[in-house]
Amino acid sequence: MIGELGAVLGPEHGARLRRSLLAMAVYGVLQGLSFAMLVPVLRALLSGESVGPWLAAFAAVVVATAVASYVQAQYGYAVGLAALRTLYHRLGDHVAGLPVGWFSADRVGRLGQLVGKGVMDVMSVPAHLLQVVVSAVAAPATVLVCMFVFDWRLGLAALLTAPFLWLAFRWTQSLVQRSDTAMDDAGAEGADRVVEFARQQPSLRAFGRTADGYDLLDDALVRQRSTLRRLLRTTLPGLGTVALTVQLAFTAILIAGCSLALGGAVDVPELVGVLVLAVRFTEPLLAAADVGGELRMARGSLRRIKAVLDTPPLPATGTARAGEPSIELDGVGFAYAERPVLRDVSLTVAPRTVTALVGPSGSGKTTLTRLIARFWDAGSGVVRVSGNDVRDYAPEELMAQLSIVFQDVYLFEGTLEDNIRIGRPEATDEEVREAGRLARVDEIAERLPGGWQARVGEAGATLSGGERQRVSIARAMLKDAPIVLLDEATAALDPENESALIDALATLARDRTLLVIAHRLTTIAAADQIVMLEGGAVVERGTHQELLDLDGRYAAFWTERTRARGWRLTQPA
Ligand SMILES: Nc1ncnc2c1ncn2[C@@H]1O[C@H](COP(=O)(O)OP(=O)(O)OP(=O)(O)O)[C@@H](O)[C@H]1O
C-alpha cells in the first residue's frame, strides 16, 4: 500500500513520505515504551520500593510521546495535503491527454467519483490511517522487546501469539477483499445507473416511466443490496475472528503468567505489571482492525486512480506542419472493443471541396469523422489531415486545422455570446457578433430577452435543436479552421430554422474543406463528391449524377429517400 501510494504521488514526494513514516514509527515505539514503563512503576509501587524515579522516567516518556504524536500528525497532514494537490494535478493533466473516445458516460461518472471521494480516501491514508497501522506494528513490537527484558518467559509467550494474530489478520483481509471488489463494482454500476436515470429523465417521462419503471436502475440497486448482504455475511465472521484471536492471545499470556507465578518463577508485582502490559499490547492491534474498512476503501480508490494514470495518452510526435487543407484516409480499419466498424476505408477530400458522407444508420459515418479528429487512433491504415498523419500533429495543431459541428450540440451555462466565444476565446466582441450574424444567430439574439447576453442555460435548454446547431456553426466560423467536420441535424426543422441553417452552412462551407455526414437531400446533391458507406466499407463514390447513372446502391438510397420525403410532404393533406 505504501509502495502504491509512493508510486501515485511520484518521486518528488518520496522524501516527505519517508520522513512521515519515520515519525510514525518513532511515535509507535514511544507509545510502546510508555506502556512498558507501567511495569517498573507498578512493581515499585506494589513491592514498596521508591516509585519517584520511575514516575519521573514515565512522565518523560509520556511527554516525548506527546511531542512525537504532534510531529507525526503534522508530517502526516503535510503528506495528505501534498497527495490531494498532486492527485488533482496529475489526474487533471493526464486526463487532458487521453483520447476523447475514452470519455464514455460511465467513465466520466466514475472519474467524478474518483476526483471527489476517491482522492479524499487516499488523502486519509497518510493523514490518519497509516499512523494507526504503523503503531499497530511498532508499539506491540516495542512492548514485546520490553517483555523479554522484564521476563523472557512471558516475552516468549507473547511472541508465540504473534503468528496466530498475523494469520487471523491475513485471513480476514483476504475474505473481505473478495467481497470488497464485488461491492465496488456493484456500487459503481449503481452510481452509473443513477446518473443515467437522471440524464434520461426527459425521455423516461415522455414514455410515462417513473423510478419504479426503470428496470436497469432497479436491477443495479437490487444487485448492490444483495452484494452488501453477502459482504456482511462473509466479513462478520472474519471481523469476529480478529477480535477473538486478540482476546485469545491475551488469555494465553495470562495463563503463562499465572502458571509462572504459581510456580514461583515470577513475583506477583511483576506479574501484575506484565499483565497490564499485555492489555496494552493488544490495544493498537484492535485499533488497526477498526480502520481496516477505511484502509481497504482507500486502497480501492488508489488502484482506480492508478489505473486512470496508467491509461496511455495518445502519442503525438508534434513534428507535422499543416499544408493545404485536405483529408485523406488510406486503408483505414477500426474496431470498438474487437467489434470491427470500419474496414479498409480509403477516401480523399480535396482542399476547399464538399464531400457528403451517406449510408445507413450504423454504417460507421460518425466513427469515420471521429478518427479524423483523433478521438481514437485507427486500428490499421493512415488518416491524414492537411498532408500529415494525424499522429504527427501536436493535439492543439491538429485541432487548429479542424472545426467540428456535432448534431448534438452542448451549450454551456452562460450567455449566447459566451457560447460562441468558445470557438476562439480571445476574439473581440465584434468578431463574435460577426460570426453569430453569419450563422444567423443574430435572429435568435433578437428573439431572446437579453439578446446576446441571454443566458441559454446548461445543455442549451432554452434553444431548439436547429438553433443549437446554428450556435455551433457560429463557433466554427469564429474558430475559422480550414477544415470542417459536420454532422448535419437529422431532426425535422421548421422551414424558417431550416432555411437559416442552410444559409449558415453555405457560408461556413465557403473557402473551407467540408466533410459532412449529410442527411438533407439538397446537401447531398450539391456536394462535389459523395461517399457511400455500408457496413463500415466504402461501396460507392462519385458525384450525384455519376452515382445515379451507375444505378447501384446510392441510386436505390436516393430513390428511397426522395420517396420518403414525398410521403412526408403529402401526408398532412
Ligand atoms: N463508443 C462506441 N462504442 C462501441 N460501439 C460504438 C460506439 N460508437 C458507435 N458504435 C457502434 O459502431 C457502429 C457504427 O456507429 P456510427 O455511429 O459510426 O455509425 P453512423 O453511420 O454514424 O450511424 P448513425 O447514422 O445512426 O449515427 C454502430 O454499430 C455503433 O453501434
The ligand as a MOL file (V3000), in Angstrom:
LIG
                    3D

  0  0  0     0  0            999 V3000
M  V30 BEGIN CTAB
M  V30 COUNTS 31 33 0 0 0
M  V30 BEGIN ATOM
M  V30 1 N -18.4530 4.4250 -28.4580 0
M  V30 2 C -18.8280 3.2960 -29.0630 0
M  V30 3 N -18.5630 2.1050 -28.5090 0
M  V30 4 C -18.9380 0.9550 -29.1000 0
M  V30 5 N -19.5890 0.8800 -30.2720 0
M  V30 6 C -19.8890 2.0400 -30.8820 0
M  V30 7 C -19.5330 3.3040 -30.3120 0
M  V30 8 N -19.9650 4.2820 -31.1460 0
M  V30 9 C -20.5650 3.6490 -32.1900 0
M  V30 10 N -20.5200 2.3150 -32.0350 0
M  V30 11 C -21.0320 1.2930 -32.9710 0
M  V30 12 O -20.3260 1.4140 -34.1900 0
M  V30 13 C -21.1840 1.2610 -35.2960 0
M  V30 14 C -21.0520 2.4680 -36.2060 0
M  V30 15 O -21.5530 3.5970 -35.4980 0
M  V30 16 P -21.5180 5.0620 -36.0900 0
M  V30 17 O -22.1240 5.9610 -35.0690 0
M  V30 18 O -20.1590 5.3780 -36.5700 0
M  V30 19 O -22.4960 4.8890 -37.3240 0
M  V30 20 P -23.2790 6.0030 -38.1250 0
M  V30 21 O -23.2130 5.5790 -39.5350 0
M  V30 22 O -22.7570 7.3500 -37.7900 0
M  V30 23 O -24.7430 5.8230 -37.5490 0
M  V30 24 P -25.8920 6.9540 -37.3860 0
M  V30 25 O -26.2080 7.4640 -38.7460 0
M  V30 26 O -27.0360 6.1890 -36.7960 0
M  V30 27 O -25.3490 7.9820 -36.4610 0
M  V30 28 C -22.5800 1.0870 -34.7390 0
M  V30 29 O -22.8900 -0.2790 -34.8000 0
M  V30 30 C -22.4830 1.5490 -33.3190 0
M  V30 31 O -23.3250 0.7960 -32.5050 0
M  V30 END ATOM
M  V30 BEGIN BOND
M  V30 1 1 1 2
M  V30 2 1 2 3
M  V30 3 2 2 7
M  V30 4 2 3 4
M  V30 5 1 4 5
M  V30 6 2 5 6
M  V30 7 1 6 7
M  V30 8 1 6 10
M  V30 9 1 7 8
M  V30 10 2 8 9
M  V30 11 1 9 10
M  V30 12 1 10 11
M  V30 13 1 11 12
M  V30 14 1 11 30
M  V30 15 1 12 13
M  V30 16 1 13 14
M  V30 17 1 13 28
M  V30 18 1 14 15
M  V30 19 1 15 16
M  V30 20 2 16 17
M  V30 21 1 16 18
M  V30 22 1 16 19
M  V30 23 1 19 20
M  V30 24 2 20 21
M  V30 25 1 20 22
M  V30 26 1 20 23
M  V30 27 1 23 24
M  V30 28 2 24 25
M  V30 29 1 24 26
M  V30 30 1 24 27
M  V30 31 1 28 29
M  V30 32 1 28 30
M  V30 33 1 30 31
M  V30 END BOND
M  V30 END CTAB
M  END
